[in-house]
């Protein structure tokens, strides 16, 4: 530790740009340097936890796979159930599925039918929001269960891609905002 408080850490300094990954023209925002620094990772979880509290969630949902890295400790800190939103074929029980467009392809997410339901207030967590496709699909899945998606929390927001527009008014918090 360098003696600075977690609140003073510049989390953007723990991100690495990887040009042309996963395809030419894409600049991938790599969070592994942040994950590799316990102080920075702890600060990120602490900040996400504080962003979630005002929404009085009853559940935390994480988007596969990097979203799990932040959703699990957040759920633990808040003392709430964790809902994994998984890629197709990964959940062993009855599921609903939603497809979405990525900035460089297409994918789907699934949720168990009984993951949450009416009266539940869910905060959605992922490492990054870009075009908003996976977050929008996640919100649709949560609503299919009857739950309310009350907020979406991200470590990084690529604001210039305007993915937040797909969240249709639910609370959005990002720790690092890149662009506009």
C-alpha positions in Angstrom: 0.0 0.0 0.0 1.2 3.5 -0.8 -0.6 5.1 2.1 -3.3 6.7 0.0 -7.0 6.0 0.8 -9.0 3.8 -1.5 -11.3 6.7 -2.2 -8.3 8.7 -3.6 -7.2 5.9 -6.0 -7.5 6.8 -9.7 -9.0 3.5 -11.0 -8.5 4.6 -14.6 -4.7 4.3 -14.1 -5.2 0.6 -13.5 -6.7 0.0 -17.0 -4.7 -1.1 -20.0 -5.6 -0.5 -23.6 -5.1 -3.5 -25.9 -5.4 -2.4 -29.6 -7.0 -4.7 -32.2 -8.4 -7.1 -29.6 -10.6 -9.2 -30.2 -10.5 -7.9 -33.8 -8.8 -5.1 -35.8 -10.1 -1.7 -34.9 -11.3 -2.5 -31.4 -9.4 -1.1 -28.4 -10.1 -3.5 -25.6 -10.1 -2.0 -22.0 -8.2 -4.6 -20.0 -9.2 -4.7 -16.3 -6.6 -7.3 -15.3 -4.1 -4.7 -13.9 -6.9 -3.5 -11.6 -7.7 -7.1 -10.6 -4.0 -7.6 -9.9 -3.8 -4.8 -7.4 -5.6 -5.7 -4.2 -5.9 -2.0 -3.2 -7.5 -1.0 -6.5 -9.7 -4.0 -6.7 -10.9 -3.4 -3.1 -11.5 0.3 -3.9 -13.6 -0.7 -6.9 -15.7 -3.1 -4.9 -16.1 -0.5 -2.1 -17.3 2.1 -4.6 -19.7 -0.2 -6.3 -21.1 -1.2 -2.9 -21.7 2.4 -1.9 -23.3 3.1 -5.3 -25.7 0.2 -4.8 -26.8 1.0 -1.2 -29.3 3.8 -2.0 -31.3 1.5 -4.3 -32.0 -0.8 -1.4 -31.5 -3.9 -3.5 -32.6 -7.4 -2.5 -30.4 -9.2 -5.0 -27.2 -8.6 -7.1 -27.0 -10.0 -10.6 -23.6 -10.4 -12.4 -23.1 -10.8 -16.1 -20.8 -13.6 -17.2 -17.9 -13.6 -16.9 -16.0 -10.5 -15.8 -19.1 -9.2 -14.1 -19.0 -12.1 -11.7 -15.6 -10.8 -10.4 -17.3 -7.6 -9.1 -20.8 -8.9 -8.4 -19.8 -11.7 -6.0 -17.9 -9.5 -3.5 -20.6 -6.8 -3.9 -23.3 -9.3 -3.0 -21.2 -10.5 0.0 -20.6 -7.0 1.2 -24.4 -6.2 1.0 -25.4 -9.6 2.4 -27.5 -10.4 -0.6 -28.2 -13.3 -2.9 -26.1 -13.4 -6.1 -27.7 -14.1 -9.5 -25.4 -15.4 -12.2 -26.5 -14.3 -15.7 -24.7 -16.9 -17.9 -23.9 -17.7 -21.5 -26.2 -20.3 -23.2 -26.1 -23.9 -21.8 -24.2 -23.1 -18.6 -27.1 -23.0 -16.2 -28.5 -26.5 -15.1 -32.1 -25.6 -14.4 -35.0 -24.1 -16.4 -33.9 -20.9 -18.0 -35.0 -17.9 -20.0 -32.7 -16.6 -22.7 -32.2 -13.1 -24.3 -30.0 -12.5 -27.4 -28.1 -9.2 -28.0 -25.7 -7.5 -30.3 -22.1 -6.9 -29.3 -19.9 -4.2 -30.8 -18.2 -7.1 -32.6 -20.8 -9.9 -32.9 -23.9 -11.5 -31.2 -24.4 -13.5 -28.0 -27.1 -14.5 -25.5 -27.6 -14.5 -21.7 -29.7 -16.9 -19.6 -31.2 -16.8 -16.2 -32.9 -19.4 -14.0 -36.7 -19.1 -13.8 -36.5 -19.0 -10.0 -33.4 -16.7 -9.7 -35.6 -13.8 -8.4 -39.2 -12.7 -8.8 -41.9 -10.1 -8.1 -41.0 -7.7 -5.3 -37.2 -8.2 -5.8 -35.0 -5.2 -6.4 -31.9 -6.2 -8.4 -28.7 -4.3 -9.1 -27.0 -5.4 -12.2 -23.1 -5.5 -12.2 -20.6 -5.9 -15.0 -17.0 -4.8 -15.6 -17.8 -2.6 -18.6 -20.6 -1.1 -20.6 -19.9 -0.4 -24.3 -22.8 -0.6 -26.7 -25.1 -1.7 -23.9 -26.3 -4.9 -25.5 -25.5 -7.3 -22.7 -26.8 -4.9 -20.1 -30.1 -4.4 -22.0 -30.5 -8.2 -22.4 -29.8 -8.6 -18.6 -32.5 -6.1 -17.7 -35.0 -7.9 -20.0 -34.1 -11.2 -18.3 -34.6 -9.8 -14.8 -38.0 -8.3 -15.8 -39.1 -11.7 -17.2 -38.8 -13.1 -13.7 -41.0 -10.3 -12.4 -38.1 -8.6 -10.6 -37.3 -4.9 -10.9 -33.9 -3.9 -12.2 -33.2 -0.8 -10.1 -29.6 0.1 -11.1 -26.7 -1.0 -13.4 -23.2 -0.7 -12.0 -20.0 -0.8 -14.1 -16.4 -0.4 -13.4 -15.8 1.2 -16.9 -18.3 3.0 -19.2 -17.3 3.7 -22.8 -19.6 6.7 -22.9 -18.9 7.5 -26.6 -20.7 4.3 -27.6 -23.8 5.4 -25.8 -24.7 2.0 -24.3 -26.4 3.7 -21.3 -29.2 4.7 -23.6 -30.3 1.1 -23.8 -31.0 0.9 -20.1 -34.1 3.1 -20.5 -33.9 5.1 -17.3 -32.7 2.7 -14.7 -29.9 4.1 -12.4 -26.5 3.8 -14.0 -23.2 4.2 -12.1 -19.7 3.8 -13.6 -16.5 4.2 -11.7 -14.5 5.1 -14.8 -16.1 7.0 -17.7 -14.3 7.2 -21.0 -15.5 9.6 -23.7 -18.3 12.1 -23.7 
